Amino acid sequence: MTKEKVKILLCEDDENLGMLLREYLNTKGYDVDLQPDGEAGYRAFQREKFDICVLDVMMPKKDGFALAADIRATSSEVPIIFLTAKSMKEDILQGFKLGADDYLSKPFSMEELLYRIESILRRVSGQKSKEVTNYQLGEFLFDTQKQVLVRGKDIIKLTTKESELLSLLASNSNDILERNYALKTIWVDDNYFNARSMDVYITKLRKLLAADPNVAIINIHGKGYKLIAPNLSR
């Protein structure tokens, strides 16, 4: 599946936000069908085939949860991301019970939404092909299942958090891994204490990878991190 062929159903009743999101995703190569309410969204879903749905929760005529239930009654596979101003745990749980793949609380950055979409599409694509278990990071072999880094005869056992963070960096190799996205993916919440915890893990990973001078995790100011690794393959 190439990015140019990915079709997104975007349901957002805030006209300005909807248009901004559509324009931004269009510039990233996605084909976006913007609908202003849940009923219009469901009619669009019945007319066309979509690769992913991005649904605002609070919409007129039919809210995002009701729309997701209708979509799930038709398709159990199409990924769904909720956009919500709500932050109550009960609402988040309701969304996941309906089969949501992810959610974003407003306000959010368009870059973060893009990362969420791309991450889900990579995962869906990976489920249709062989699952990625190994990454070659310069002189290191990273086995995600065994959670080990292997360099020659040296085998380094990683903690679960170290392995999860390195997996995110490797899957976004030579590209920016957004800081907030990493926090919400691994730690669920991007609060101050989790952010400091992630900084500690980044430092640990840098020390572990320092044996190969061609491999590095660099800071991208104001955005996140980038894993630089030659001959990186999956």
Phi, psi and omega in degrees: 000119178268154183301324183298335182265355182286126181248129184247131169267115180248117179247113184210122184276346174281106188301316182295314180296317180301316181292322178296316180295318180297314181296318181297312181292328175298320180293339178269006174096008180265151176260110189249127174256108182268127178235144189271350180204172185293323180293315177297323179297318181290324177297319178296320181295325178288331182281322190232167177261126180245149178272335180199148180241133176243111191240126170290142181283311184270095179229153177286162175071309176209120183282174185297324179295316180295320178296317179298321178297319178294318180296316180295331177291337180263320183220127178266357188253328185297127181292147180230130173243131176265140170251123186215143173275349180280145177234006181291139183302324182297321181292320179296316179297320178300318179298316180291326177295331178280357177100021178291148178266335182192170175212155176229130177271134177284145357280153178220162178272148178296328178296322179293319177300318179300315179299319180297316180298312182295323179296316180294319180294324176296318181295315179298318179295322179294328178291336181272348179232192181290132181293138179285121178239335183234140173234136173265110181251087184060240180277354183262143166254122180255112178262108185288332181284316179278348181058051179227151170252126182242128176224105185064238179267356181274129178238120182250120178277128180262152170286167180299316180295318178299317181294318180296317181292317179293326177297318177296315179298316182292322180289341175249032186307136180058021175225168184279129169262111184294135185302309182297324179296316179297318180298313183288330180287318186262317183259356179074317183240137181263041181283176186301315185291320176294324178297317178294323178297318180295323177301321179296317181291323176299316178299318179298315181296322178299318180295320180293325183272354186295342180297335175251107184295346180273355179251132182207150170250113184253151176278135171252105190307126177078359183235302183169228186227159175222128175271119177259119181210123178286153177056033182282122180226166183241000000 
